Amino acid sequence: MILFIKYLLFLLLTLSVLGAAYFSAASRRAASSEERGLKRAVMNILLGSMLVLLALMSMFLFRGSTVSVIVEAVFLVLGAFNIFSGLRSYGYYSSLGKSRPQR
């Protein structure tokens, strides 16, 4: 069961890295600032989930040293902050796009 969880975390980590790379490139090519903001918000959410997944993976792979516990805690806090920041930005840019009239 633990092996399955490790592979699942690795798969999710890979998907979040690929998604973050895609949305990073897409945000640089976006024409409008609202679209750019939405894509960067999604990228921020994916990067936060990547940090949380890295912390979870290190919890399963490495046992008990003080340094690994500190690194895991830092990754969890930074990941949670990135997810929160990305969700807040996504809400802002999605409401900004709805308030403007379509051209």
Backbone torsions as a table, in degrees:
resi	resn	phi	psi	omega
1	MET	NA	-40.2	179.0
2	ILE	-64.7	-38.2	178.7
3	LEU	-63.0	-39.6	177.0
4	PHE	-62.7	-42.3	179.3
5	ILE	-63.9	-39.9	178.7
6	LYS	-62.7	-44.0	178.8
7	TYR	-67.8	-36.9	177.6
8	LEU	-64.9	-43.5	177.6
9	LEU	-63.5	-39.6	178.0
10	PHE	-65.0	-41.1	178.1
11	LEU	-63.8	-44.5	178.5
12	LEU	-64.8	-37.9	177.4
13	LEU	-63.4	-43.9	178.5
14	THR	-62.4	-43.5	179.3
15	LEU	-65.1	-38.8	179.7
16	SER	-69.4	-35.8	177.6
17	VAL	-66.8	-45.0	179.5
18	LEU	-65.7	-39.9	177.6
19	GLY	-65.1	-41.0	178.7
20	ALA	-64.9	-40.0	177.9
21	ALA	-64.5	-41.4	179.3
22	TYR	-63.2	-48.5	-177.4
23	PHE	-70.7	-26.5	174.8
24	SER	-66.1	-46.8	178.4
25	ALA	-66.6	-38.9	-178.9
26	ALA	-68.7	-33.6	179.4
27	SER	-69.7	-30.8	178.6
28	ARG	-72.9	-24.1	-179.0
29	ARG	-96.8	-3.4	-176.5
30	ALA	-68.3	144.0	-176.4
31	ALA	-82.0	-46.2	-175.5
32	SER	-98.3	157.9	-179.4
33	SER	-70.8	-30.8	177.6
34	GLU	-66.1	-44.9	179.0
35	GLU	-64.6	-39.9	177.8
36	ARG	-62.5	-42.4	179.4
37	GLY	-65.9	-40.4	177.9
38	LEU	-63.3	-43.4	-178.9
39	LYS	-69.0	-36.0	176.9
40	ARG	-70.7	-32.2	176.7
41	ALA	-65.5	-42.9	177.3
42	VAL	-64.6	-40.2	177.5
43	MET	-61.2	-41.0	179.5
44	ASN	-64.3	-40.5	177.1
45	ILE	-62.9	-43.7	-179.9
46	LEU	-67.4	-37.0	176.8
47	LEU	-67.7	-37.4	175.4
48	GLY	-64.3	-42.2	177.5
49	SER	-66.2	-33.1	176.4
50	MET	-62.9	-42.8	179.0
51	LEU	-65.5	-40.8	177.9
52	VAL	-64.4	-42.3	178.6
53	LEU	-65.5	-37.1	175.4
54	LEU	-62.8	-40.1	177.7
55	ALA	-64.9	-42.2	178.3
56	LEU	-65.3	-39.9	178.2
57	MET	-64.0	-41.1	179.8
58	SER	-69.0	-26.7	174.4
59	MET	-65.8	-36.4	180.0
60	PHE	-81.9	-30.2	-175.5
61	LEU	-88.2	-40.9	-174.8
62	PHE	-111.5	140.6	-175.2
63	ARG	-114.5	120.3	155.2
64	GLY	77.2	-10.8	-178.1
65	SER	-74.3	153.8	-177.1
66	THR	-64.7	-39.3	-179.7
67	VAL	-63.8	-43.5	-179.5
68	SER	-66.8	-35.2	178.0
69	VAL	-66.6	-39.7	178.7
70	ILE	-66.5	-43.9	178.9
71	VAL	-63.5	-41.5	178.0
72	GLU	-61.9	-43.0	179.9
73	ALA	-64.8	-41.2	179.0
74	VAL	-64.7	-44.0	178.6
75	PHE	-62.5	-40.2	179.0
76	LEU	-64.8	-42.8	-178.9
77	VAL	-67.6	-46.2	179.0
78	LEU	-64.0	-40.4	178.5
79	GLY	-64.7	-43.1	178.3
80	ALA	-64.1	-39.6	177.6
81	PHE	-64.7	-41.7	178.5
82	ASN	-64.2	-41.0	178.3
83	ILE	-63.6	-46.4	178.6
84	PHE	-61.3	-44.9	-179.9
85	SER	-64.4	-41.1	178.3
86	GLY	-65.2	-40.4	178.1
87	LEU	-66.2	-39.2	178.0
88	ARG	-65.2	-43.4	178.7
89	SER	-66.0	-39.5	179.2
90	TYR	-62.4	-42.5	177.5
91	GLY	-62.8	-40.2	179.9
92	TYR	-65.4	-49.9	-176.2
93	TYR	-72.1	-30.2	177.5
94	SER	-71.9	-35.5	176.6
95	SER	-74.1	-29.4	177.5
96	LEU	-66.6	-38.3	178.4
97	GLY	-69.2	-30.6	-179.4
98	LYS	-76.9	-28.9	-175.7
99	SER	-78.5	-22.7	179.9
100	ARG	-84.9	142.5	176.7
101	PRO	-71.0	147.3	179.4
102	GLN	-76.7	142.9	179.5
103	ARG	-105.9	NA	NA
